[in-house]
Amino acid sequence: MTQGLLEGRILRPGDDGYEALRRRGHNAVKPERYPELIVRPETEAEVVQAVRLARSQGLRVKARSGAHSWTASSVRDGMLIDLAALDEITVDPATRTATVQPGVQGQDLGATLREHGLFFPGGHCPTVCVGGYLLQGGFGWNGRLHGPACASVRAVDVVTAAGELVHADEATNPDLLWAVRGSGSGFFGVVTRFTLEQT
């Protein structure tokens, strides 16, 4: 089950690099929790395969992007899916939208948008990734003027607990779009792409 797309992308306790990846983050205090598997996908297809692998082995799944959580909420028993490598940004100036993956850092999104004369309300720290930031609501420096950043999420692509990649917007799977905006670390899927409205 670990061959194919995920070959070379899975770490287990005791493997070289496991502990460094488990402890990755910005809080020096790390919980004594050890995922059975840490998966480092580089594509959406690999996220799908990771979730299906977890499902086949009865493992709970937690995902993380930038690891800025002070509580290290993503470090749990089961499978940790580290989304740091999913960092694509696509901007459509005509519709004033951007499609970003969860591993994109706020500073990189801001720099890319500036090239097109656009802006998106980022977090307090420039290295916060959009995945956790948006799921937690998106509270940043410009919140009083623009509101929480999650209110500007127009669509998401999500790998469900069944291991299916689905799209959600106001017309398709609208309940899923509603749930993802500000859901926090307990969201019941893995978001692989956000479509954001720009100002």
C-alpha positions as CSV (number, residue, x, y, z in Angstrom):
1,M,0.0,0.0,0.0
2,T,3.0,2.4,0.3
3,Q,4.2,1.9,-3.2
4,G,3.4,4.0,-6.2
5,L,2.9,7.7,-5.7
6,L,3.8,7.6,-2.0
7,E,7.1,5.7,-2.4
8,G,9.8,7.6,-0.6
9,R,7.3,10.0,1.0
10,I,6.5,8.1,4.2
11,L,8.4,8.3,7.5
12,R,7.8,6.0,10.5
13,P,9.1,6.4,14.1
14,G,12.9,5.6,14.0
15,D,13.4,6.6,10.4
16,D,15.9,9.3,9.6
17,G,14.2,12.6,9.5
18,Y,11.1,11.5,11.3
19,E,11.8,13.3,14.6
20,A,12.8,16.6,12.8
21,L,9.6,16.5,10.8
22,R,7.5,15.6,13.8
23,R,9.0,18.5,15.7
24,R,8.8,21.0,12.8
25,G,7.1,24.2,13.9
26,H,7.5,27.4,15.8
27,N,6.9,26.3,19.4
28,A,9.9,24.8,21.1
29,V,7.7,22.7,23.4
30,K,6.4,19.7,21.5
31,P,3.8,17.2,22.8
32,E,4.8,13.6,23.4
33,R,2.7,12.4,20.5
34,Y,4.1,10.2,17.8
35,P,2.2,9.7,14.5
36,E,2.5,6.2,13.2
37,L,3.1,7.6,9.7
38,I,4.2,11.0,8.5
39,V,3.4,11.5,4.8
40,R,5.0,14.3,2.7
41,P,2.9,14.5,-0.5
42,E,3.9,16.7,-3.4
43,T,0.7,16.5,-5.4
44,E,-3.0,16.3,-4.8
45,A,-3.0,12.8,-6.1
46,E,-0.5,11.8,-3.4
47,V,-2.8,13.4,-0.8
48,V,-5.7,11.3,-2.1
49,Q,-3.5,8.2,-1.9
50,A,-2.4,9.1,1.7
51,V,-5.9,9.4,2.9
52,R,-6.9,6.1,1.3
53,L,-3.9,4.4,2.9
54,A,-4.9,5.8,6.3
55,R,-8.4,4.6,5.7
56,S,-7.3,1.1,4.8
57,Q,-5.1,0.9,8.0
58,G,-7.7,2.4,10.3
59,L,-5.5,5.5,11.1
60,R,-6.9,8.9,12.0
61,V,-5.6,11.7,9.8
62,K,-4.3,15.2,10.7
63,A,-2.9,17.6,8.2
64,R,-0.7,20.6,8.6
65,S,0.8,23.3,6.3
66,G,3.1,25.7,8.1
67,A,3.2,24.2,11.6
68,H,2.7,27.5,13.3
69,S,0.2,26.0,15.8
70,W,1.3,26.7,19.4
71,T,-0.5,23.6,20.5
72,A,0.9,21.4,17.7
73,S,-2.7,20.2,17.1
74,S,-1.6,18.3,14.0
75,V,0.8,16.0,15.9
76,R,-1.5,13.2,16.9
77,D,-1.6,9.4,16.8
78,G,-2.4,8.0,13.4
79,M,-1.2,9.7,10.2
80,L,0.2,13.2,9.9
81,I,0.0,14.6,6.3
82,D,2.6,17.4,5.9
83,L,1.4,19.7,3.1
84,A,4.4,22.0,3.0
85,A,5.3,21.0,-0.5
86,L,1.9,21.9,-1.9
87,D,2.8,25.6,-2.6
88,E,1.4,26.5,-6.0
89,I,-0.1,30.0,-6.7
90,T,-2.1,30.9,-9.7
91,V,-3.5,34.4,-10.2
92,D,-6.3,35.5,-12.5
93,P,-6.1,39.4,-12.6
94,A,-9.3,39.6,-14.8
95,T,-11.5,38.0,-12.1
96,R,-9.4,39.2,-9.2
97,T,-9.0,35.7,-7.9
98,A,-6.0,33.5,-6.9
99,T,-5.9,29.8,-6.5
100,V,-3.4,28.8,-3.8
101,Q,-2.3,25.5,-2.2
102,P,-2.1,25.1,1.6
103,G,1.7,25.2,1.8
104,V,1.9,28.8,0.4
105,Q,3.4,31.2,2.8
106,G,1.6,34.5,3.3
107,Q,4.6,36.5,2.3
108,D,4.9,34.6,-1.0
109,L,1.2,35.1,-1.7
110,G,1.5,38.8,-1.0
111,A,4.5,39.2,-3.3
112,T,2.8,37.4,-6.1
113,L,-0.3,39.4,-5.8
114,R,1.6,42.7,-5.7
115,E,2.9,41.9,-9.2
116,H,-0.8,42.2,-10.4
117,G,-1.8,45.1,-8.2
118,L,-3.8,42.9,-5.9
119,F,-3.9,42.3,-2.2
120,F,-5.1,39.7,0.3
121,P,-5.3,40.1,4.0
122,G,-2.5,38.0,5.4
123,G,-1.6,36.8,8.9
124,H,0.5,38.5,11.6
125,C,3.6,36.5,10.7
126,P,4.8,36.4,7.1
127,T,5.7,32.7,7.2
128,V,2.3,31.5,8.2
129,C,0.9,29.2,5.5
130,V,-2.5,29.8,4.1
131,G,-3.8,26.3,5.0
132,G,-4.0,26.7,8.7
133,Y,-4.5,30.4,8.6
134,L,-7.7,30.2,6.6
135,L,-9.1,27.1,8.4
136,Q,-8.6,29.0,11.7
137,G,-10.6,32.0,10.3
138,G,-7.8,34.2,8.9
139,F,-7.4,36.9,11.6
140,G,-4.5,39.3,10.7
141,W,-3.4,42.9,10.7
142,N,-6.1,44.0,8.2
143,G,-9.0,42.2,9.8
144,R,-10.8,45.4,11.0
145,L,-10.8,46.8,7.5
146,H,-11.4,43.6,5.4
147,G,-12.9,41.1,7.9
148,P,-11.5,37.6,8.5
149,A,-9.7,36.2,5.5
150,C,-11.8,33.1,5.4
151,A,-14.7,35.3,4.3
152,S,-12.8,35.7,1.0
153,V,-12.6,32.0,0.3
154,R,-14.7,31.4,-2.8
155,A,-14.0,27.7,-3.4
156,V,-11.9,24.8,-2.1
157,D,-10.7,21.4,-3.4
158,V,-10.9,18.9,-0.5
159,V,-9.9,15.3,-0.1
160,T,-12.7,13.8,1.9
161,A,-12.5,11.1,4.6
162,A,-13.5,8.6,1.9
163,G,-10.4,9.5,-0.1
164,E,-12.2,11.4,-2.8
165,L,-11.0,14.8,-4.2
166,V,-14.1,17.1,-4.5
167,H,-14.6,20.7,-5.4
168,A,-16.8,23.0,-3.3
169,D,-18.2,26.4,-4.1
170,E,-21.5,28.2,-3.8
171,A,-23.1,25.9,-6.4
172,T,-21.3,22.6,-5.8
173,N,-21.1,21.1,-2.3
174,P,-21.9,24.5,-0.7
175,D,-22.2,22.9,2.8
176,L,-18.6,21.8,2.5
177,L,-17.5,25.4,1.5
178,W,-19.5,26.8,4.5
179,A,-17.8,24.3,6.9
180,V,-14.3,25.0,5.7
181,R,-14.3,28.7,6.5
182,G,-13.1,29.1,10.0
183,S,-13.5,25.4,10.9
184,G,-10.2,25.1,12.7
185,S,-8.0,22.1,13.2
186,G,-10.9,19.8,13.5
187,F,-12.0,20.1,9.8
188,F,-13.0,16.7,8.5
189,G,-11.1,16.8,5.2
190,V,-7.8,17.8,3.7
191,V,-7.9,21.0,1.7
192,T,-5.5,20.9,-1.2
193,R,-6.5,24.2,-2.9
194,F,-8.2,27.5,-2.0
195,T,-9.7,30.0,-4.5
196,L,-9.5,33.4,-2.9
197,E,-11.1,36.7,-3.9
198,Q,-8.6,39.6,-4.0
199,T,-9.0,43.3,-3.2
